């Protein structure tokens, strides 16, 4: 299966708490809900289309809990997101969850890289990650992400959990699709491409352009 990562981002790369003021207040984040004024029908269409090729879902524990609380209550058979999340096999990375209550959920409590590599080796279309910032970073650094699908909003919040951190593995991407929404949000689909490491030097454990 192809591993794809999907998330909403601010211009400064923050993915924390896009949908509600109290969605994720960890680390004192008080700017939740930054996406809401810019949500529109085009965004809904794009997100629904994200789930079309999904065969299995992979989530971090916090995102899993938030998604279960909301989407398990949505029973409209015409809702593509709810149908996918409630009906497809789900895998949650956690060392504390032992008895998941969302049907068809398995827990990854051991080596995440080995477990995800085994899932990718299965036949199927896509193993999809949604949100799950810490998991997304781990998969990026391990070179396991085959495609990013990002909705980038014209908002800067200055703090919060970011998709890539200062020590993220150097990477290069090809833009294979983009769409500008009426609100100014940009949908980007990015695939890894070969990176010439001669363009980078390592100084004190940090990566920099030569």
C-alpha positions as CSV (number, residue, x, y, z in Angstrom):
1,X,0.0,0.0,0.0
2,X,1.0,3.6,-0.6
3,X,1.4,5.6,2.6
4,X,-0.2,9.0,2.4
5,X,-0.2,11.8,5.0
6,X,-3.1,14.3,5.1
7,X,-3.3,17.4,7.3
8,X,-4.3,21.1,7.5
9,X,-1.5,23.6,8.0
10,X,-1.0,27.3,8.7
11,X,1.5,29.2,6.6
12,X,4.0,28.7,9.4
13,X,3.5,25.0,9.3
14,X,1.4,24.5,12.4
15,X,-1.2,21.6,12.3
16,X,-2.4,21.9,15.9
17,X,-6.1,22.5,16.7
18,X,-7.4,23.6,13.3
19,X,-11.1,22.8,13.9
20,X,-12.1,24.0,17.4
21,X,-10.8,26.3,20.2
22,X,-10.6,23.3,22.6
23,X,-9.6,20.7,20.0
24,X,-6.0,20.4,21.3
25,X,-4.9,22.8,24.0
26,X,-1.8,20.8,25.0
27,X,1.4,22.8,25.7
28,X,-0.8,25.9,26.3
29,X,-2.0,26.2,22.7
30,X,-4.8,28.8,22.8
31,X,-5.3,29.5,19.1
32,X,-7.4,26.5,18.1
33,X,-10.0,26.9,15.4
34,X,-7.8,28.9,13.1
35,X,-9.2,27.0,10.0
36,X,-12.9,27.5,10.7
37,X,-13.3,31.0,9.2
38,X,-11.7,29.7,6.0
39,X,-13.6,26.4,5.6
40,X,-15.8,26.2,2.5
41,X,-17.5,23.6,0.3
42,X,-14.4,23.2,-1.8
43,X,-12.5,22.1,1.3
44,X,-15.2,19.6,2.2
45,X,-15.0,18.2,-1.3
46,X,-11.2,17.8,-1.2
47,X,-11.2,16.1,2.2
48,X,-14.0,13.7,1.1
49,X,-11.9,12.9,-2.0
50,X,-8.9,12.2,0.3
51,X,-10.7,9.2,1.7
52,X,-11.8,7.6,-1.6
53,X,-8.6,5.5,-2.1
54,X,-8.1,4.6,1.5
55,X,-8.0,0.9,2.4
56,X,-6.6,1.3,6.0
57,X,-6.2,4.2,8.4
58,X,-3.1,4.9,10.6
59,X,-3.4,7.4,13.5
60,X,-1.5,8.6,16.6
61,X,-3.3,8.2,19.9
62,X,-4.5,11.8,20.4
63,X,-5.9,12.1,16.8
64,X,-7.5,8.7,17.2
65,X,-9.3,9.8,20.3
66,X,-10.5,13.0,18.8
67,X,-11.7,11.3,15.6
68,X,-13.5,8.6,17.4
69,X,-15.3,11.0,19.6
70,X,-16.7,12.8,16.6
71,X,-16.9,10.5,13.7
72,X,-18.2,7.4,15.5
73,X,-21.4,9.4,16.0
74,X,-21.9,10.3,12.3
75,X,-24.1,7.6,10.8
76,X,-25.0,9.3,7.5
77,X,-24.2,6.7,4.8
78,X,-23.6,9.5,2.3
79,X,-20.8,11.0,4.4
80,X,-17.6,9.6,2.8
81,X,-15.4,10.6,5.7
82,X,-17.6,8.9,8.3
83,X,-18.1,5.8,6.2
84,X,-14.3,5.4,5.7
85,X,-13.3,6.0,9.3
86,X,-16.1,3.9,10.8
87,X,-15.8,1.0,8.3
88,X,-12.1,0.7,7.4
89,X,-9.4,-1.1,9.5
90,X,-7.7,1.4,11.8
91,X,-4.3,1.2,13.4
92,X,-3.5,3.4,16.4
93,X,0.1,3.9,17.7
94,X,-0.1,3.8,21.5
95,X,1.7,2.3,24.5
96,X,-1.3,2.9,26.8
97,X,-4.4,1.9,24.8
98,X,-5.2,-1.7,25.4
99,X,-8.9,-2.1,24.6
100,X,-10.0,0.2,21.7
101,X,-13.7,0.6,21.5
102,X,-13.8,1.9,17.9
103,X,-14.6,-1.2,15.8
104,X,-11.9,-2.7,13.6
105,X,-9.0,-1.0,15.5
106,X,-5.7,-2.6,16.2
107,X,-3.0,-1.1,18.4
108,X,0.7,-0.7,17.5
109,X,2.6,-0.7,20.8
110,X,5.9,-1.9,19.6
111,X,8.4,-0.7,17.0
112,X,6.4,1.8,14.9
113,X,8.7,1.7,11.9
114,X,8.7,-2.1,11.5
115,X,4.9,-2.2,12.0
116,X,4.2,0.5,9.4
117,X,6.6,-1.1,6.9
118,X,4.7,-4.4,7.3
119,X,1.4,-2.6,6.7
120,X,2.8,-0.9,3.6
121,X,3.9,-4.3,2.3
122,X,0.3,-5.6,2.3
123,X,-1.7,-5.5,-1.0
124,X,-4.1,-2.6,-1.3
125,X,-4.3,1.1,-2.3
126,X,-3.5,3.5,0.5
127,X,-2.6,3.4,4.2
128,X,-3.7,6.9,5.2
129,X,-2.4,9.0,8.1
130,X,-4.6,12.0,9.1
131,X,-3.2,14.6,11.5
132,X,-1.1,12.7,14.0
133,X,1.8,15.2,14.1
134,X,4.3,13.0,16.1
135,X,3.6,9.9,14.0
136,X,3.9,11.9,10.8
137,X,7.3,13.2,11.8
138,X,8.5,9.7,12.6
139,X,7.3,8.4,9.3
140,X,8.9,11.3,7.4
141,X,12.3,10.8,9.1
142,X,12.1,7.0,8.3
143,X,11.4,7.7,4.6
144,X,8.1,5.9,4.7
145,X,5.8,8.6,3.4
146,X,4.9,8.2,-0.3
147,X,2.7,11.3,-0.7
148,X,1.6,14.4,1.3
149,X,-1.8,16.0,0.8
150,X,-1.9,19.3,2.5
151,X,-4.4,22.1,2.8
152,X,-2.4,25.2,3.6
153,X,-4.4,28.2,5.0
154,X,-3.4,31.9,4.9
155,X,-3.0,32.1,8.6
156,X,0.1,32.5,10.9
157,X,-0.3,31.4,14.5
158,X,3.4,31.6,15.6
159,X,3.2,28.6,17.9
160,X,2.0,25.0,18.1
161,X,2.8,21.5,16.8
162,X,4.4,21.7,13.3
163,X,4.5,19.0,10.6
164,X,8.2,19.3,10.3
165,X,10.6,20.1,13.2
166,X,14.1,21.7,13.1
167,X,15.8,18.3,12.8
168,X,13.5,16.9,10.1
169,X,15.3,14.7,7.5
170,X,16.3,16.8,4.5
171,X,13.8,16.1,1.7
172,X,12.7,17.3,-1.7
173,X,9.3,17.0,-3.3
174,X,7.5,17.2,-6.6
175,X,4.3,19.1,-6.7
176,X,1.9,16.8,-8.6
177,X,-1.4,18.7,-8.0
178,X,-2.4,22.1,-6.6
179,X,-5.7,24.0,-6.3
180,X,-6.4,27.4,-4.9
181,X,-9.6,27.7,-3.0
182,X,-11.7,30.9,-2.9
183,X,-10.7,31.5,0.7
184,X,-7.0,31.6,-0.2
185,X,-6.3,28.1,1.1
186,X,-4.1,26.0,-1.2
187,X,-4.4,22.2,-1.7
188,X,-1.0,20.7,-2.5
189,X,-0.2,17.1,-3.4
190,X,3.5,16.3,-3.0
191,X,5.6,13.2,-3.7
192,X,9.2,12.7,-2.7
193,X,11.9,13.0,-5.3
194,X,15.6,12.3,-5.3
195,X,17.5,14.8,-3.1
196,X,21.1,15.7,-4.1
197,X,22.7,15.7,-0.6
198,X,25.6,17.6,-2.1
199,X,23.3,20.6,-1.7
200,X,23.4,20.2,2.1
201,X,26.0,20.3,4.8
202,X,25.7,19.2,8.4
203,X,26.8,21.6,11.1
204,X,26.5,20.5,14.7
205,X,23.8,18.0,14.0
206,X,21.7,20.5,12.1
207,X,21.1,20.5,8.3
208,X,21.7,23.5,6.2
209,X,21.8,24.5,2.6
210,X,25.4,24.6,1.4
